[in-house]
Amino acid sequence: MKYILFIPFLLGILLLQTTSHAQQKDTIPLGTLHGNVMDSVYDYVLPSATIAVYKAADSSLITFQLTDGFGDFRIAKVPVNLPLKVVVSFMGYKSAVIYTKIPADTKDKDLKKINMERGAHTLKDVVVTRPPVELNGDTLEFNADAFKLDSNAVIEDLFKRLPGVTIWGDGVITVNGRPVNKVLIDGKEFFGGSVNMALQNIPKQAVDKIQVYQHEKDPSSPVRDSITDINIKLKKEWKMGKFGKVAAGGGTDGRYESDVMFSLFNKHTQFAVAGALNNINKSAGSISSLIDNGSYKTFSGLASYRPNFNSSGVQQTKSGGFILRHDFNDGANDYDNKHAIEGNAKYDDLTTHVNSTRNQITLLEQGQQVSNSNSRNINWVKRLDGNGKYERRAQSYEFSLAPTVNFSNMRNQSSSKTNTSSSSAGDVSQNVNESFGTNDSKQADVNLHFMKRPVYKPGGKSTLMTTQDYRFQSSSNDAINNSVTNFHSFLDNKQDNYYNRRYDTHKNAMSHNLDSKFGDLSQLLKKGKLLPVSVYAYNYISVSTERNNAAVQDYDTAHKTYTANSYLTNKSDLLQVKEMPALEFSKSISRNFVNRYYRSLNFSFVLKEEFFYMQNSSEKSFQNISRRYNNFIPHGSISYNNYLIDRSLPMQR
């Protein structure tokens, strides 16, 4: 895999003390262990060497650290007067084992210069002992077997023992204060990127190593901005498995809840199915939330799947769906070797009953007025959401095709009755409202993505990068609503009023969007020679149409029939075309000192032109509008980044 990585950030996680045992009590005397690691032959320092401190008696891990850019290490909070075994390891060198203890009087032990010997003399001399942490190229790797946990521990428990790693109450994971973009299993998203599914179901003993690394947020951007990912590499015998959950419960007033989830995975396929049935106002917003509910530790502090106690009435929920992913390649990953098809679907059948009663007493100068209201409302919603994606990703290019469909059918029926009386006049009035409606909607999206990555050549030159994103959207909505109001006054019949109106509306919309980017054009603009700035060309074009047909009718009590409301009835067609070509000139100046800082100064100037055309045709003449204009909208920016290594991050307890 090819990434732009920032080793200083990874090293900053482990530069100072890292305490691995939360069981240590504050009353135990603690001291400091320090020294310097060097090559025994050429006498140069070895940065990022692993220093692991064990109890000499049982070889249980106490703490560990990586050396800094000068080969130095300083480990604080190490028990004094305790026999220790210090193991120093570095790739390509024989491990050095030192037995020592920290004196109780000085609470300080200087191991001075530790000379590392290259290689091993014979294969018999090689003893493979993996350190708890090591820097493998530009990836920080934690050895899962070095952390002793309960036999029932899952990956989430292991994460809580890793230095600099924090799992927050809202489910966000940070490493050294930076949010983690993705948590992958063997280089791939686990069940649609569900972090809970990965952390709360896979046992800790299944993990071989935890890898932390950074890569470019946008490879096509001249400004290097990185994001952090975590990859969990499983042991060979744990690369396939299955898990699930079945739960049911009941309560007072006929309340019930039940849900089921089953999933299985292997190195090529992931499949999960889930369903739920309840009447406690609990519905999942997505299939991921429904499947997450089947995690080993169901309660995660997230509010994505809980009863909504703020909603009115009683909602009955029937939901079900699945997630599927299949990889065609062996050893695939989501970065530069992905050839996969994935999809998910979710069906909801929701019924909500809301009954309410309201009594209001108004004090008058003479007596009082009383209003009694009763209302009943029923909503039915049936909804089907489906998503699919075919993706091919290699080192030089990526391609994806992603369709999405949504269907929904909604019905509503409500009625209310209000009686008003006074102590002086008796019955005053009666107001009756009734309404019913249906709403059917359909939506389909197709997203097509292609990117050709630049190939870098000697001398700083590279091939042209291009990105093309096309999106097609189509939607329709058909709605019928009927509202009836009947007001009757017992005191004055002239105030009686009857209102009955029907709305029949239809809407169809369609759009095409193409977003293109080309760069770096600097070498083309100067006949193959590099310009002092990077040049990128952009173009965005959008064409959309929308057709509305609204038929409104009022009930004629004299003829007992509905007649058209000419003022509200209308048909219209809208066309919009927008195009925005742009040219960007950018320059980035950066300096970094390994294990100390990374600084960059970025300049950007964009020349952009906007062309817009809009035409609306309607049965109403005043709505016939045609507009055309173009604007020149240049803009620029200057940004400065100064990333300093945090040298005081302890092991999270």
TORROVEX-979258 format. One record per residue (C-alpha): x, z, y negated; residue in one letter. Coordinates in steps of 0.5 Angstrom, whole numbers, plus 500, padded with zeros to 3 digits. Layout:
<atoms>
XZYa...
</atoms>
This chain:
<atoms>
500500500m502498493k501503488y503505481i505513482l507518478f512522482i513528476p505529477f506530484l512535484l509539478g504542483i510545487l515546482l515554482l512559486q507558491t504564495t500562502s497568504h492571500a492577505q498580501q497586497k499587490d502594493t507590497i514589493p516582491l522579489g525572488t529567492l533561489h538557490g541549489n540544495v546539495m549533499d555536503s559530503v558527496y556533493d550530489y543534488v537533493l531533489p524534492s527537498a522542502t524550502i520553507a520561507v518564514y517571517k523571522a520576527a514571528d516564524s509565520s509561514l510565507i511560502t514554500f516549495q520543493l526543489t526540482d530534479g536538479f536540486g534547484d528552487f526559485r521562489i517568486a513573490k517573496v516580500p523584499v526588505n523583510l527579515p526572513l528565515k529560510v528552513v531547508v529540510s530533507f529526510m535523513g538530513y539535519k535541517s538548514a536554517v538561513i536568515y536573510t532578506k531580499i534587497p529592495a534594489d535588485t529584488k533578487d536573492k541568490d542563496l547559492k549552494k546550500i550544503n545539507m549535513e546527514r543525520g544528527a549527532h545526538t538525540l538532544k540535537d534533534v528538534v522535530v520541526t515538520r516542514p509545510p510540505v514534503e515528499l514522503n516516498g511517492d506521496t506528497l504530504e502537506f502539514n496542516a499545522d503549518a497553515f494558520k487559519l481561523d479557529s472555526n475553519a474546517v477542512i474545506e478552508d484548508l484545501f483552499k490554501r493548498l497549492p494546485g488544489v481547486t474546489i469548483w462550484g459543482d463540488g469537483v476537486i482538482t489537483v494540478n488540473g486533474r480531477p480527484v477520484n476520492k477524498v478519504l479520511i484515514d484511508g477510508k471513505e467517509f460516510f459512503g464517500g461524501s466529500v461534503n461530510m468530510a470537508l465541511q464538518n471536520i475542523p481544520k485543527q483535527a487534521v495532521d496531514k493532507i496526502q496526495v498520491y496517484q495509483h493505477e486506474k486498472d491494475p490489470s491493464s497493461p497500459v498504465r493510467d493513473s487516478i488521483t486520490d487525497i487522504n486526510i490523516k487525522l490527529k490521534k485525539e480526533w479519530k472519533m467524533g459526532k455532529f448533527g443538525k436540526v432545522a425547521a421553518g415555515g412560510g406563507t400558504d401553509g408552507r413548511y420544512e424541517s430536517d434532522v441529521m445526526f452522525s458519529l464515527f470512530n476508527k471502526h464505525t461510521q453511522f449517520a441517520v437523517a430525516g426530512a419533512l416538507n411541502n415545498i417540492n423538495k426531495s433528496a434523490g439519495s440518502i447521501s444527498s439527505l445526509i449532506d444537507n446536514g453539513s456544517y455549511k449547508t449551501f454548497s452550490g449543489l442542486a441535489s437537494y433543493r426545491p424543484n420550482f419547475n414541477s407542477s403542484g404541491v409535493q409533500q415529502t416524508k423521507s428518512g434513512g441511514f448510512i452504516l460502515r464497520h471495519d473489522f481491522n485496525d489500521g484499515a484502508n480502502d486499498y490493500d487492507n479492507k475488511h468491512a461491511i457497509e450499507g444504507n437505506a432510504k424510505y420516501d413517502d411522497l404525495t403530490t397534488h396538482v389542480n389546474s384551471t384553463r380558460n380558452q376563447i376562440t374567435l369565430l367568423e360569427q361570435g366566439q367559442q369558450v372552453s373552460n377546463s378544470n383538472s385534479r391530479n393526485i400521486n402517491w409514492v412510497k419507496r424503499l431503497d436498500g444497499n449492502g456490501k461486504y468487502e475483503r481486500r488485501a494486497q494479493s486479492y479482493e472479494f466483495s458481495l453487494a446486494p441491492t433491493v428496491n420496493f415501490s408502490n405508486m398510485r395515481n388518481q386524476s379527473s378533468s372536465k371541459t365545457n365548451t360553449s359558443s355565443s351563437s349556439a350556447g352549450d356545445v359539448s362536455q368532456n369528462v376524463n377519469e383515470s386511476f392506477g396502481t404500480n407495484d415494483s420489486k427489484q433485487a440485485d446481487v453483485n459478486l466480485h473476485f480479483m486475484k492480483r498478479p505477484v511480480y517476480k524477479p526477471g519481470g515475470k508474474s503470477t496469473l491475474m484473474t478477475t471474475q464479476d457475477y451479477r444476478f438481477q430479478s425484478s417484477s412489476n404489477d400495474a393496473i390502470n383504468n381510463s374512462v372518457t365520456n364525451f357528450h355533444s349538446f348539438l348532435d347526440n350521434k357524436q357522443d362517445n364513451y370509452y372505458n378501458r382497463r389494463y392489468d399487466t404483469h412483468k417478471n425478469a431475471m438475468s445472470h451475467n458473468l464477466d471474466s478476465k485472465f492475464g498476462d498469458l504471455s509467459q504461459l504461451l511461451k513456456k515461461g519465457k516472456l513474449l514481447p507483448v502482453s496477452v489477456y483473455a476475456y469472456n462475457y456471458i449473459s442469460v436473461s429471461t422475461e415474462r409478460n402478461n398483459a390483460a386488457v378489458q373494455d367496458y361493455d355498456t350494453a351488458h354493464k361488464t368488462y370483456t377481454a380485448n383479444s387484440y391487446l391481451t397477450n402473454k409472452s416469454d423471452l429468452l436471450q443468451v449472449k457470449e463474447m470471448p476475446a483475446l487481447e494483444f497489447s504493448k506499451s512503450i514508455s519513457r520518463n524524465f523525472v520532474n520533466r515529462y512522462y511519455r507512453s505509446l500504447n498498442f492494442s489489438f483485440v480478437l473478439k467473437e460474439e455468439f447470440f441466441y434469442m427466442q420469443n414465445s407468444s400467444e400471438k403467432s407473429f411474435q414467435n421469433i427465434s434468432r441465432r447468429y455469431n459475428n467476428f468483431i476484431p478491433h485495435g487501437s493506438i494511443s500516445y500520452n505526453n504528460y509534461l510537468i506544469d512548472r508555473s502553478l502558484p499557491m491557490q488564493r
</atoms>
